[in-house]
Amino acid sequence: MTKEISIAKEVSPIVSKAVELKIVDGETLKVGVELLSVLNQWNDKITAEKERVTKPLNEALKAERSRWKPVETQNSEAIEHIRDEMSKYQTEQVKIQKEKEVLIASRVKAGKGNLSIETAVKKIEALDVPDKEVATEAGLVQFRESVILKIIDISLIPREYFELDEGKLLKDLKSGKQVSGATTETLQVPVNYR
């Protein structure tokens, strides 16, 4: 019988008692303390048995990750740089093309020196369009539009877009700072010593 099956057989009846326990008076509270202590002792045994195997594995994993970290970081930074440069270039090329289209479209009107719709369409169709796909023998890059957030003035953004930092709020409240709309509540949390 494997160690985990043996432990599971021993722990199972204790777990059943714990799950069924309702704390209603001082006596059942003592039963709860006993069960909690026994379960935590079993947790310690389970953790020790598990770590007997996992600690050496984790140490080996940590060593291997450390060995590869410098080259991974260097490679990732180079990839990010190339992607950033490609994105800047392609974004600028698309911007230039759209500006040219707007300029041609703005000249569509009656009169000398202006363009007819047909002529404007022909001129727009004749414009160089940035490639959406660039291929080489080593690989291929496709460009896709991605809409990103750009904050212009944070004070103008409606409150509904801000998330509460509960950790910071609790820390400030614990330090005695008064914050409108929030307070603290003290709960009794059991800490088991075994």
N, C-alpha and C positions, 0 to 999 in steps of 0.2 A: 504494500500500500504506500502511495506517495505521501510525502510530508504534508502537502496542502490538503489532501483528502482527510488525513488523520486530524489535522487541526480543524478543518471544517466540521467534522463529526463531533468534536469536543465543544466547539463554539456554538453550534446550532441550537442546542437547548437553552443556552444562556441568552442568545439573541431572541428566541421565542418569548422567554420570560420578560425581557426588556421591552419588547414591542407591545406586550399585553399590559404592562404596568401603568397604572394611573396613580399619580401622587395626590393623595387626598388628606393625609394627616402626617404627624411626626413619624409614625411607624413605617408607612409606605415611603416616606422620604429617606429613612435609613435603608430600606430595601433598595431604593434607587441608588443611594451612595454605594452600596455593596456591589450591585450590578454594574454600575458605571466603572468602578475600580477594577473589577474582574475583566470587563470588556476592554478597558484601556490596557491592562496587563497583557491580554491576548493581542491587542494591536501592536504592542511593543515587540512581542515574540514574532508576530507575522512580519513586521518591518525588519527585524534583525535577520530573519531567514531570507527574506526577499533581497535585502542589501548584501547578504553574503555573496549573491550572484551578481546583482546589478552594480555594486560599487566598482569592482574591477572593470566591468564593461563601460561604465560611465567615465572612468579615468582614461581608458583607452580611447573612447570617443572624444573626450576633451583634448587629449594629446594629438589625435589625428586632425581635429578641427583647427587646433593651433598651428599645426604644421602647414596647412593649406591656406590659412587666413590671409597672409601677406599677398600671395599671388591672386587670390580671389578678390581681395580689395582693389588691388592694382587693375585687374581686368575689369571689374565692375565700374570703376571710375572712368576707364577708357571708353567702355561701352556707353556710359551715360554722357560723356563728352561728345562722342560721335553722334548720338541720337539728338542731343541738344543742338549741335551745329546743323544737322540735317533739317531739324524742325524749324530753326530760325531761317535758313535759306529758303526752304519750301514755302513757309508762311509768307515771306517777303515776295517771292515770285508770284504767288496767288494774289497777294495784295496789289502788286503792280498790274497784273492782268485785269483785275476787277476795276481798278482805277481807269485803265484804258477803255474798258467797256462803258463805264459811266461817262467818260469824256465823249466817246462816240455817240452814245445815246442822247447826251445833252445837245447835240448838234442837229437832232431830228426836228425840223420845222420848215415851214415854207420860206422861200426867199433865197436870194443869191448867197452862196457861201455856206449854206446849210445842207443837210443831207436828207434824202428821202428815206423812208423806212427800209426799202429794199437795199439801198446802198449801205445804210448803217448795219443791217444784218450781214451783208457780205463782208464788210470791214471787221465786224466782230468775229465772224467765222474764220477770217484770215489771220487773226491774232495768234501768236504762239501761246499755247496752253501748257503750263507746267505738267510734266509727266506725273501721273499718279502712281506709276510703277517704274522702278529702275532695276534692271537685272545685269548681273555680271556672271562670270563663270563660277565665282565663289558663292553667290547667293542672290537674293532678291529682296527689295524693300518696296512695300506699298505704303502710300500715304493715305491716311484717313483723317477726316476732320474730327476734332475733339473740342468741345466747348468747355472752357475752364473758367473758374471764378477769379475775378480780379476786383479787389476791394478798392474803391475810389475814395470814399469817406465813411469810415466806420460809424460815425455819429448819426448818419442818416439811415442806417439799417434798422428796420423795425425790431423790437424786442423779441418777437416770436422766433427769430433766427439764432438766438443765443441760448446755449445750454448751461445749466447750473453745474458749478464745480462743487459737488457735495463735500468732498474731502477738505477743500479750503474753507468752506462755510463752517463745517464742524470744528475745524481747528480754531478758527476765529471765535466761535461761540464758546469753546472750551477755555480759551484764553481770557474770557470775560467781555469780549466785544459784543455790543448790542447790535443786532441786525434785524431790521423790520421784517416781519413775515416769517421768522424762524426762531426756534428755541431748541433746547435739548430736553431729552427725557432719559432718566436713569433707570436701567434695568438691572436685575440681579442675574448674573450669568454664572453658572456653576463651573468651577475649575477643579479638576480632579487631580489629587496627589496620590501616587501609588508606590 
